């Protein structure tokens, strides 16, 4: 829990605060950018919420914070109520049933994870920290039958989630063997394939050797740490400073990613992005930017 005595001096005065345990993961900043921003080397409250909707948004960010570094001075009930907001539907204008799970895990450095309701089984993409409130919410939605893991960094409490729902876990065999050996399904090779009804998997070595992206109904691309939108750069990016395997390989993987048809990018880190008609153009901009980064 956040501690008021450790509240950052960079916060503007008011109800909501960030304390010094913040690890600068960006979760609160993309979830509630009008309230939280980077100040120094951590997040801080730059504008106090003025409406009930604003307090609700701040509380949702607090529940998602992997280090529980966001606190409320007096409105403790806001955070208890916000737990019931997850899983949070991403696109309520469609019948796809795709949700942000919240409850980000410190072991994944605050990576986002997702839940998809499907007629032939529900899917979790990457794992949040295990919390009984979230587990009960997912039980009410039919549980989880499959856990699709993009790479070894964002598995968090996968063992608890798998045991709770008796869910089958998927990962690439080229990930850390201490992780991959625990999984019920281990992909091999570099070919794209259908893995579940309405689901395709594409290997994208680069960030890690066994990184994967998952495509749902040719609309939602779950990208892990392979691809995201940058609010600062205003375009799609990969994370060169967090490329643990090979940047040249990630460029090749991004070329393959650009051949897919999709409208949503739902990353582990970075900001989600929607473009219903110009995604191919955005992907080409990303590729050119990546190639420029590779030049000496």
C-alpha positions in Angstrom: 0.0 0.0 0.0 1.1 3.6 -0.7 2.4 5.4 2.3 1.5 9.1 2.8 4.7 9.8 4.7 6.6 8.7 1.6 4.5 10.8 -0.8 6.7 12.5 -3.5 7.2 16.2 -3.1 6.6 16.5 -6.8 2.9 15.7 -6.4 0.5 18.7 -6.6 -1.4 19.0 -3.3 -4.6 17.2 -3.0 -6.3 13.8 -2.4 -4.3 11.6 -4.7 -0.5 11.1 -4.4 2.3 8.9 -5.6 4.9 7.7 -3.1 8.6 7.0 -3.5 8.1 3.3 -4.1 7.2 4.1 -7.8 9.4 2.2 -10.3 8.5 4.5 -13.3 6.7 1.7 -15.2 4.3 4.2 -17.0 1.1 2.3 -16.1 -0.7 5.2 -14.4 0.5 7.7 -17.1 -1.1 5.9 -20.0 -4.2 4.9 -18.0 -4.8 8.5 -16.7 -2.5 10.9 -18.5 -4.3 14.1 -17.3 -3.6 13.2 -13.6 -0.2 11.4 -13.7 2.9 12.3 -15.6 6.7 11.6 -15.3 8.4 14.1 -13.0 12.1 13.4 -12.5 12.6 9.7 -12.7 9.2 8.6 -11.4 5.5 9.3 -11.8 3.7 12.1 -9.9 0.3 13.7 -9.7 0.3 16.7 -11.9 -3.4 17.6 -11.7 -5.8 16.5 -9.0 -9.1 14.9 -10.2 -12.1 17.3 -10.1 -15.0 15.0 -10.9 -16.2 11.6 -9.7 -15.1 10.2 -13.1 -11.7 11.6 -12.5 -11.4 10.0 -9.1 -12.6 6.7 -10.6 -9.9 6.8 -13.3 -7.2 7.6 -10.7 -8.4 4.7 -8.6 -8.3 2.3 -11.6 -4.7 3.4 -12.2 -4.0 2.8 -8.5 -5.4 -0.7 -8.6 -3.3 -1.4 -11.7 0.0 0.0 -10.3 2.4 -2.9 -9.8 4.0 -1.5 -6.7 0.8 0.0 -5.2 2.5 3.3 -5.1 -0.7 5.4 -5.6 -2.7 6.4 -2.6 -5.8 8.4 -1.6 -5.7 10.5 1.6 -9.3 10.0 2.6 -11.3 8.4 -0.2 -10.2 4.8 0.5 -13.6 3.5 -0.8 -12.7 4.7 -4.3 -10.0 2.1 -4.6 -12.1 -0.7 -3.2 -14.8 0.1 -5.8 -12.3 0.3 -8.6 -11.4 -3.3 -8.1 -14.8 -4.2 -9.5 -14.1 -2.3 -12.7 -11.7 -5.0 -13.9 -11.6 -6.7 -16.3 -12.3 -3.4 -18.1 -13.6 -3.6 -21.7 -11.4 -2.0 -24.2 -13.8 -1.5 -27.1 -17.4 -1.4 -25.8 -18.8 -0.5 -29.3 -18.2 -4.1 -30.6 -19.1 -7.6 -29.5 -15.5 -8.8 -29.4 -15.3 -8.9 -25.6 -11.7 -7.8 -25.2 -10.6 -6.5 -21.7 -7.7 -5.0 -19.9 -7.2 -7.0 -16.7 -5.5 -4.3 -14.5 -3.6 -5.6 -11.4 -0.2 -5.2 -13.1 2.6 -7.2 -11.6 5.9 -5.8 -10.3 7.7 -9.0 -11.6 6.6 -7.9 -15.1 7.7 -4.3 -14.5 4.0 -3.2 -14.8 3.2 -4.9 -18.1 -0.5 -4.9 -19.1 -2.3 -8.2 -19.6 -5.7 -8.9 -21.3 -8.7 -11.1 -21.3 -10.8 -12.2 -24.2 -14.3 -13.8 -24.0 -14.7 -16.3 -26.8 -17.6 -18.7 -27.7 -15.2 -21.6 -27.6 -13.2 -20.7 -24.5 -11.9 -17.6 -22.8 -8.3 -16.5 -23.1 -5.8 -14.6 -20.9 -2.9 -12.9 -22.8 0.0 -12.5 -20.4 -0.6 -12.5 -16.7 -1.4 -10.0 -14.1 -0.6 -10.5 -10.4 -3.0 -12.9 -8.8 -5.8 -11.3 -6.8 -8.9 -13.1 -5.5 -11.2 -10.2 -6.5 -10.1 -10.4 -10.1 -10.3 -14.2 -10.0 -13.9 -14.0 -8.9 -14.7 -11.5 -11.6 -13.2 -13.8 -14.2 -15.1 -16.8 -12.8 -18.3 -14.9 -13.3 -17.3 -14.4 -17.0 -16.7 -18.1 -17.6 -13.2 -18.5 -16.3 -10.0 -18.9 -18.3 -9.3 -21.9 -20.6 -6.1 -20.7 -22.3 -3.2 -18.5 -21.2 -1.2 -17.1 -24.2 2.2 -15.8 -23.1 4.0 -13.4 -25.4 7.4 -13.9 -23.8 9.2 -14.8 -20.6 9.2 -11.3 -19.1 5.4 -10.9 -18.7 4.3 -14.2 -17.2 3.9 -12.8 -13.6 1.7 -15.2 -11.5 1.0 -17.6 -14.4 1.3 -20.6 -12.1 -1.4 -19.4 -9.8 -3.7 -18.4 -12.6 -3.2 -21.7 -14.4 -3.8 -23.7 -11.2 -6.9 -21.7 -10.3 -8.6 -22.2 -13.7 -6.9 -25.4 -14.9 -5.9 -23.3 -17.9 -3.4 -24.5 -20.6 -0.4 -22.2 -21.0 1.3 -21.4 -24.4 4.8 -20.0 -25.0 7.7 -20.4 -27.5 10.3 -23.0 -26.7 13.1 -20.5 -27.3 12.3 -18.6 -24.2 14.1 -19.2 -20.9 13.9 -23.0 -20.3 13.1 -22.4 -16.6 9.9 -20.7 -17.8 9.1 -22.5 -21.0 9.5 -26.0 -19.4 6.5 -25.2 -17.1 4.1 -24.6 -20.0 1.7 -27.2 -21.4 2.2 -26.0 -25.1 5.6 -24.9 -26.4 5.7 -23.5 -30.0 8.7 -24.2 -32.2 9.9 -22.6 -35.4 9.1 -19.2 -37.0 6.0 -19.9 -39.0 2.7 -18.2 -38.4 -0.1 -20.6 -37.4 -3.7 -20.8 -36.1 -3.6 -22.0 -32.6 -7.2 -21.6 -31.4 -10.4 -20.7 -33.2 -10.1 -17.0 -34.3 -6.5 -16.9 -33.0 -3.2 -16.8 -34.9 0.3 -16.8 -33.5 3.4 -15.2 -35.1 6.9 -15.6 -33.8 8.7 -12.3 -33.6 12.3 -12.8 -32.3 14.0 -9.6 -31.3 13.0 -8.4 -27.9 13.6 -11.9 -26.8 14.5 -14.9 -28.9 11.1 -16.5 -28.4 8.9 -13.5 -28.5 5.4 -14.0 -29.9 2.5 -11.8 -31.0 -1.1 -13.1 -31.0 -3.8 -11.9 -33.5 -7.5 -12.2 -32.6 -10.1 -12.1 -35.3 -7.8 -10.0 -37.6 -8.5 -7.0 -35.4 -6.6 -7.2 -32.1 -2.9 -7.7 -32.1 -1.4 -8.5 -28.7 2.2 -7.5 -29.0 3.9 -8.0 -25.6 7.1 -5.9 -25.7 7.5 -6.2 -29.5 5.4 -3.2 -30.7 3.6 -0.2 -29.1 2.6 3.4 -29.6 4.8 6.1 -28.2 3.0 9.2 -26.8 6.2 11.2 -27.0 7.2 10.3 -30.5 3.6 10.1 -31.8 4.2 6.9 -33.8 4.6 3.2 -33.4 7.9 2.0 -32.0 9.9 -1.0 -30.7 12.1 -0.7 -27.6 15.7 -0.7 -28.7 17.0 -0.1 -25.2 15.1 -3.1 -24.0 16.0 -5.4 -27.0 17.5 -8.4 -25.2 18.1 -10.6 -28.2 18.8 -8.8 -31.5 17.6 -5.5 -33.0 18.3 -6.6 -36.6 16.1 -9.7 -35.9 13.4 -7.5 -34.5 13.4 -5.4 -37.7 12.9 -8.6 -39.7 10.1 -9.7 -37.3 8.5 -6.2 -37.6 8.5 -6.7 -41.4 6.5 -9.9 -40.9 4.2 -8.2 -38.4 3.4 -5.5 -41.0 1.9 -8.1 -43.3 -0.9 -8.9 -40.8 -4.3 -7.2 -40.9 -5.3 -5.6 -37.6 -6.9 -2.5 -36.1 -5.8 -2.5 -32.5 -2.3 -2.8 -31.0 -2.5 -4.0 -27.3 1.0 -4.0 -25.9 2.5 -5.1 -22.6 4.4 -1.9 -22.3 3.7 1.4 -24.1 0.4 2.8 -25.1 -2.3 0.9 -26.9 -3.2 2.1 -30.4 -6.3 2.0 -32.7 -6.4 2.7 -36.4 -9.1 1.2 -38.5 -7.8 2.3 -41.9 -4.2 3.5 -41.8 -2.4 0.8 -39.8 -0.3 -0.3 -42.7 1.1 3.2 -43.2 1.8 3.5 -39.5 3.7 0.2 -39.6 5.9 1.4 -42.5 6.7 4.5 -40.5 7.7 2.3 -37.6 9.9 0.1 -39.8 11.7 3.1 -41.3 12.3 4.5 -37.8 13.7 1.2 -36.6 16.0 1.0 -39.6 17.3 4.5 -38.9 18.0 3.4 -35.3 20.1 0.6 -36.6 22.4 2.9 -38.6 25.9 3.5 -37.0 
